[in-house]
């Protein structure tokens, strides 16, 4: 959670930023990179995580096809990642199938 009041000291601010950075990079799952952490993406662990996730979804669809109206979610690691992509970029990514 973001602080509601100014920090009293520089050290207090730094401690909060350090904690936020750790959470953001190592715990928070980002939708734009396939619901993996930035650290997993940076270190190349996302490919195996997404492949495992794809296998789980495909197995679930085989077991219960009545629960699915189409293909399983695209669990591919995007080749490019954008911070606040433009509408044109989002449209291109959607046409490529994994946006």
Contact map, one row per residue, 1 for C-alpha under 8 A:
111000000000000000000000000000000000000000000000000000000000000000000000000000000000000000000000000
111100000000000000000000000000000000000000000000000000000000000000000000000000000000000000000000000
111111000000000000000000000000000000000000000000000000000000000000000000000000000000000000000000000
011111000000000000000000000000000000000000000000000000000000000000000000000000000000000000000000000
001111100000000000000000000000000000000000000000000000000000000000000000000000000000000000000000000
001111110000000000000000000000000000000000000000000000000000000000000000000000000000000000000000000
000011111101100000000000000000000000000000000000000000000000000000000000000000000000000000000000000
000001111101100000000000000000000000000000000000000000000000000000000000000000000000000000000000000
000000111111100000000000000000000000000000000000000000000000000000000000000000000000000000000000000
000000111111110000000000000000000000000000000000000000000000000000000000000000000000000000000000000
000000001111111000000000000000000000000000000000000000000000000000000000000000000000000000000000000
000000111111111100000000000000000000000000000000000000000000000000000000000000000000000000000000000
000000111111111110000000000000000000000000000000000000000000000000000000000000000000000000000000000
000000000111111111000000000000000000000000000000000000000000000000000000000000000000000000000000000
000000000011111111100000000000000000000000000000000000000000000000000000000000000000000000000000000
000000000001111111110000000000000000000000000000000000000000000000000000000000000000000000000000000
000000000000111111111000000000000000000000000000000000000000000000000000000000000000000000000000000
000000000000011111111100000000000000000000000000000000000000000000000000000000000000000000000000000
000000000000001111111110000000000000000000000000000000000000000000000000000000000000000000000000000
000000000000000111111111000000000000000000000000000000000000000000000000000000000000000000000000000
000000000000000011111111100000000000000000000000000000000000000000000000000000000000000000000000000
000000000000000001111111111000000000000000000000000000000000000000000000000000000000000000000000000
000000000000000000111111111100000000000000000000000000000000000000000000000000000000000000000000000
000000000000000000011111111100000000110000000000000000000000000000000000000000000000000000000000000
000000000000000000001111111100000000111000000000000000000000000000000000000000000000000000000000000
000000000000000000000111111100000000111100000000000000000000000000000000000000000000000000000000000
000000000000000000000111111110000000100000000000000000000000000000000000000000000000000000000000000
000000000000000000000011111111000001100000000000000000000000000000000000000000000000000000000000000
000000000000000000000000001111100111110000000000000000000000000000000000000000000000000000000000000
000000000000000000000000000111111111110000000000000000000000000000000000000000000000000000000000000
000000000000000000000000000011111111000000000000000000000000000000000000000000000000000000000000000
000000000000000000000000000001111110000000000000000000000000000000000000000000001000000000000000001
000000000000000000000000000001111111110010000000000000000000000000000000000011001000000000000000000
000000000000000000000000000011111111000000000000010000000000000000000000001111000000000000000000000
000000000000000000000000000011111111100000000000000000000000000000000000000000000000000000000000000
000000000000000000000000000111101111110110000100100000000000000000000000000000000000000000000000000
000000000000000000000001111111001011111110000000000000000000000000000000000000000000000000000000000
000000000000000000000001110011001001111111000000000000000000000000000000000000000000000000000000000
000000000000000000000000110000000000111111100000000000000000000000000000000000000000000000000000000
000000000000000000000000010000000001111111111100000000000000000000000000000000000000000000000000000
000000000000000000000000000000001001111111111110000000000000000000000000000000000000000000000000000
000000000000000000000000000000000000011111111000000000000000000000000000000000000000000000000000000
000000000000000000000000000000000000001111111100000000000000000000000000000000000000000000000000000
000000000000000000000000000000000000000111111110000000000000000000000000000000000000000000000000000
000000000000000000000000000000000000000111111111100000000000000000000000000000000000000000000000000
000000000000000000000000000000000001000110111111110000000000000000000000000010000000000000000000000
000000000000000000000000000000000000000010011111111000000000000000000000000110000000000000000000000
000000000000000000000000000000000000000000001111111100000000000000000000000000000000000000000000000
000000000000000000000000000000000001000000001111111110000000000000000000000000000000000000000000000
000000000000000000000000000000000100000000000111111111000000000000000000001110000000000000000000000
000000000000000000000000000000000000000000000011111111100000000000000000001100000000000000000000000
000000000000000000000000000000000000000000000001111111110000000000000000000000000000000000000000000
000000000000000000000000000000000000000000000000111111111000000000000000001000000000000000000000000
000000000000000000000000000000000000000000000000011111111100000000000001111000000000000000000000000
000000000000000000000000000000000000000000000000001111111110000000000000000000000000000000000000000
000000000000000000000000000000000000000000000000000111111111000000000000000000000000000000000000000
000000000000000000000000000000000000000000000000000011111111100000000001100000000000000000000000000
000000000000000000000000000000000000000000000000000001111111110000000001000000000000000000000000000
000000000000000000000000000000000000000000000000000000111111111000000000000000000000000000000000000
000000000000000000000000000000000000000000000000000000011111111110000000000000000000000000000000000
000000000000000000000000000000000000000000000000000000001111111110110001000000000000000000000000000
000000000000000000000000000000000000000000000000000000000111111110000000000000000000000000000000000
000000000000000000000000000000000000000000000000000000000011111110000000000000000000000000000000000
000000000000000000000000000000000000000000000000000000000001111111110000000000000000000000000000000
000000000000000000000000000000000000000000000000000000000001111111110000000000000000000000000000000
000000000000000000000000000000000000000000000000000000000000000111111000000000000000000000000000000
000000000000000000000000000000000000000000000000000000000000100111111000000000000000000000000000000
000000000000000000000000000000000000000000000000000000000000100111111111000000000000000000000000000
000000000000000000000000000000000000000000000000000000000000000001111110000000000000000000000000000
000000000000000000000000000000000000000000000000000000000000000000011111000000000000000000000000000
000000000000000000000000000000000000000000000000000000000000000000011111100000000000000000000000000
000000000000000000000000000000000000000000000000000001001100100000010111110000000000000000000000000
000000000000000000000000000000000000000000000000000001001000000000000011111000000000000000000000000
000000000000000000000000000000000000000000000000000001000000000000000001111100000000000000000000110
000000000000000000000000000000000100000000000000011011000000000000000000111110000000000000000000010
000000000000000000000000000000000100000000000010011000000000000000000000011111000000000000000000010
000000000000000000000000000000001100000000000110010000000000000000000000001111100000000000000000000
000000000000000000000000000000001100000000000000000000000000000000000000000111111000000000000000010
000000000000000000000000000000000000000000000000000000000000000000000000000011111000000000000000000
000000000000000000000000000000000000000000000000000000000000000000000000000001111100000000000000000
000000000000000000000000000000011000000000000000000000000000000000000000000001111110000000000000000
000000000000000000000000000000000000000000000000000000000000000000000000000000011111100000000000000
000000000000000000000000000000000000000000000000000000000000000000000000000000001111100000000000000
000000000000000000000000000000000000000000000000000000000000000000000000000000000111110000000000000
000000000000000000000000000000000000000000000000000000000000000000000000000000000111111111000000000
000000000000000000000000000000000000000000000000000000000000000000000000000000000001111111000000000
000000000000000000000000000000000000000000000000000000000000000000000000000000000000111111100000000
000000000000000000000000000000000000000000000000000000000000000000000000000000000000111111110000000
000000000000000000000000000000000000000000000000000000000000000000000000000000000000111111111000000
000000000000000000000000000000000000000000000000000000000000000000000000000000000000111111111100001
000000000000000000000000000000000000000000000000000000000000000000000000000000000000001111111110000
000000000000000000000000000000000000000000000000000000000000000000000000000000000000000111111111000
000000000000000000000000000000000000000000000000000000000000000000000000000000000000000011111111111
000000000000000000000000000000000000000000000000000000000000000000000000000000000000000001111111111
000000000000000000000000000000000000000000000000000000000000000000000000000000000000000000111111110
000000000000000000000000000000000000000000000000000000000000000000000000000000000000000000011111111
000000000000000000000000000000000000000000000000000000000000000000000000010000000000000000001111111
000000000000000000000000000000000000000000000000000000000000000000000000011101000000000000001111111
000000000000000000000000000000010000000000000000000000000000000000000000000000000000000001001101111
